[in-house]
Amino acid sequence: MPTNNTVKIKTKQPNLFLRVASGHFATNHSHSNYYIDVVAQKSRLSEAKAVAKALCSSYSYTTTIVDTVLCLDGTEVIGACLANELTKNAFMNINAHQTIYVVTPEMTGSSQMLFRDNIVPMIQGKHVLVLAVSVATGGTAKAAIEAVRYYGGEVSGVASIFATSDECDGYTVNSVFNPNDLDGYFTVPSHECPLCKQGKKLDALINSYGFSKLG
């Protein structure tokens, strides 16, 4: 982790917790005072299952239809676990094979999302649940929503490990954790960052793959 100020936020569910570090961090879109480390949730089966079960509970008493889980930011393991949970619990599903597709977009050089011809049938005419690591600025989730619409799919909603809002581009966001779990959390455009205004140097650059320490 980039600083020594690390915290593990635990829940009542086994294997469901969030690892965070406090400091001064920068993404391509914003600055934040917390780095949220979700590498274990994306890579460790027991933790991925726990996240999937927590997210699945958000759809237990709804009529949300999910044919496809669109995985962003390397969330394929969680996506597969989520698809398994949704299928296991007999959720509404209009896919002809009574199953759920788990796909990930291809990114172009201009950061647009692309689906090849053999993947398009898993999006077109399907109810697509967008799965992200976090929804803070919402830029990546919005790009995914736009791509689903472009390829003829219908967005079922957005699910994420962490989110700062319960809505993105008009769609409901269900998350396991939110800013109420992090004391004083903020994410803002770089020119509005209070830590920058205080002259505090960046601790690390962060993205969905992890962090790179500075200094």
C-alpha positions in Angstrom: 0.0 0.0 0.0 1.2 3.5 -0.7 1.1 4.8 2.9 1.2 3.4 6.4 -2.3 4.8 7.1 -4.0 1.6 6.0 -7.4 0.5 7.2 -9.4 -2.7 6.7 -13.1 -2.0 6.8 -14.8 -5.2 8.0 -18.4 -6.3 7.7 -20.5 -9.0 9.3 -20.1 -11.2 6.3 -17.0 -13.5 6.0 -14.4 -12.4 3.4 -16.2 -9.1 2.8 -14.1 -6.1 3.6 -12.5 -3.1 2.0 -8.8 -2.2 2.2 -8.0 1.5 2.0 -5.1 3.9 2.5 -5.4 7.6 3.4 -3.2 10.1 1.6 -3.1 12.2 -1.5 -3.9 10.3 -4.7 -4.5 11.1 -8.4 -6.3 9.3 -11.1 -6.7 10.4 -14.7 -9.9 12.2 -13.8 -9.6 13.4 -10.2 -7.8 13.7 -6.9 -8.8 11.8 -3.7 -7.7 11.5 -0.1 -8.2 7.7 -0.2 -6.8 4.8 -2.2 -9.3 1.9 -2.4 -7.4 -1.3 -2.9 -9.7 -3.9 -4.5 -7.0 -6.1 -6.1 -7.9 -9.0 -3.7 -11.6 -8.7 -4.4 -10.8 -9.0 -8.1 -8.3 -11.8 -7.8 -9.2 -13.9 -4.8 -12.1 -16.3 -5.3 -13.4 -16.2 -1.7 -13.5 -12.4 -1.6 -15.0 -12.2 -5.1 -17.8 -14.5 -4.0 -18.4 -12.4 -1.0 -18.7 -9.2 -3.0 -21.0 -11.0 -5.5 -23.3 -12.2 -2.8 -23.5 -8.7 -1.3 -24.3 -7.2 -4.7 -26.8 -10.0 -5.5 -28.8 -9.1 -2.4 -29.6 -5.7 -4.0 -31.6 -7.5 -6.7 -33.4 -10.1 -4.5 -36.7 -8.3 -4.3 -36.7 -6.6 -7.7 -37.8 -7.5 -11.2 -34.4 -6.6 -12.7 -33.6 -8.8 -15.7 -29.9 -9.6 -16.3 -28.8 -11.4 -19.4 -25.2 -10.1 -19.5 -22.8 -8.8 -16.9 -20.4 -6.3 -18.5 -17.2 -6.3 -16.5 -15.1 -3.1 -16.2 -11.7 -2.6 -14.5 -10.8 -6.2 -14.4 -13.9 -7.4 -12.5 -14.3 -10.6 -14.5 -13.9 -13.0 -11.5 -16.5 -11.0 -9.5 -18.7 -10.9 -12.6 -18.6 -14.7 -13.0 -19.5 -15.1 -9.3 -22.3 -12.6 -9.6 -23.7 -14.4 -12.7 -23.6 -17.6 -10.7 -25.5 -16.1 -7.8 -28.1 -14.5 -10.0 -28.7 -17.7 -11.8 -28.6 -19.9 -8.6 -31.3 -17.7 -7.0 -33.7 -18.1 -9.9 -33.7 -14.4 -10.9 -35.7 -13.3 -14.0 -33.7 -14.2 -17.1 -34.9 -14.1 -20.7 -31.8 -15.5 -22.2 -32.7 -18.5 -24.4 -30.2 -20.8 -22.6 -31.3 -19.7 -19.1 -27.8 -18.5 -18.4 -25.9 -15.2 -18.1 -23.1 -14.0 -20.3 -20.0 -12.4 -18.7 -18.1 -10.1 -21.1 -15.6 -7.4 -21.0 -15.2 -4.5 -23.5 -12.2 -3.9 -25.7 -10.7 -0.4 -25.3 -9.7 1.6 -28.4 -6.7 4.0 -28.4 -9.2 6.8 -27.9 -10.6 5.1 -24.8 -13.8 4.1 -26.5 -15.4 0.8 -25.7 -15.7 -1.7 -28.6 -17.3 -5.1 -28.9 -16.3 -7.4 -31.7 -18.9 -9.0 -34.0 -18.8 -12.3 -32.1 -19.5 -10.5 -28.8 -22.2 -8.2 -30.1 -25.0 -10.8 -29.8 -24.2 -11.0 -26.0 -25.0 -7.2 -25.8 -27.6 -6.5 -28.6 -31.1 -7.1 -27.4 -29.9 -8.1 -24.0 -30.4 -6.7 -20.5 -26.9 -5.7 -19.4 -25.7 -5.1 -15.9 -22.6 -2.9 -15.8 -20.1 -4.0 -13.1 -17.4 -1.6 -12.0 -14.7 -1.5 -9.3 -16.0 2.0 -8.2 -18.3 4.7 -9.4 -16.8 8.0 -8.2 -16.7 10.5 -11.1 -18.8 8.0 -13.1 -16.8 8.5 -16.3 -16.1 4.9 -17.0 -19.6 3.7 -16.0 -21.1 6.3 -18.3 -18.9 5.2 -21.2 -20.1 1.6 -20.6 -23.7 2.7 -20.6 -23.2 4.6 -23.8 -21.5 1.6 -25.4 -24.3 -0.8 -24.4 -26.9 1.6 -25.9 -24.9 1.9 -29.1 -24.7 -1.8 -29.6 -28.4 -2.2 -29.0 -28.5 -3.4 -25.4 -30.6 -2.3 -22.5 -28.9 -1.3 -19.3 -30.3 -3.1 -16.2 -28.3 -0.9 -13.8 -24.8 -0.5 -12.4 -23.1 -2.5 -9.7 -19.8 -1.7 -8.0 -17.7 -2.4 -4.9 -17.6 1.3 -4.0 -19.8 4.2 -5.2 -20.2 7.8 -4.2 -23.7 8.0 -5.7 -26.7 5.7 -6.0 -27.4 7.0 -9.6 -25.3 7.1 -12.8 -26.7 8.6 -16.0 -30.2 7.9 -14.8 -29.5 4.3 -13.8 -29.5 2.9 -10.2 -26.1 2.1 -8.8 -25.9 -0.7 -6.2 -22.6 -0.9 -4.2 -21.2 -2.7 -1.3 -19.4 0.3 0.2 -20.0 4.1 0.0 -18.4 7.3 1.4 -20.1 6.8 4.7 -17.6 4.0 5.3 -14.6 6.4 4.9 -14.2 9.3 7.2 -13.9 12.6 5.3 -13.7 10.9 1.9 -13.6 13.2 -1.2 -12.9 12.9 -4.9 -12.7 16.1 -6.8 -11.2 17.5 -10.1 -7.5 18.3 -9.6 -8.0 22.0 -9.7 -10.4 21.8 -6.8 -8.3 19.5 -4.6 -7.9 20.9 -1.0 -4.7 18.9 -0.5 -3.1 20.5 -3.5 -4.2 23.9 -2.2 -2.5 23.1 1.1 0.7 22.3 -0.8 0.7 18.6 0.0 2.5 16.4 -2.5 0.9 13.4 -4.2 1.6 10.1 -2.6 0.7 7.9 -5.6 -0.9 7.7 -9.0 -3.8 5.2 -9.0 -6.0 3.4 -11.4 -8.0 0.2 -11.7 -4.7 -1.8 -11.8 -3.2 -0.4 -8.6 -0.9 2.4 -7.6 2.5 3.8 -8.4 4.2 5.6 -5.6 5.7 9.1 -6.1 8.8 10.4 -4.4 
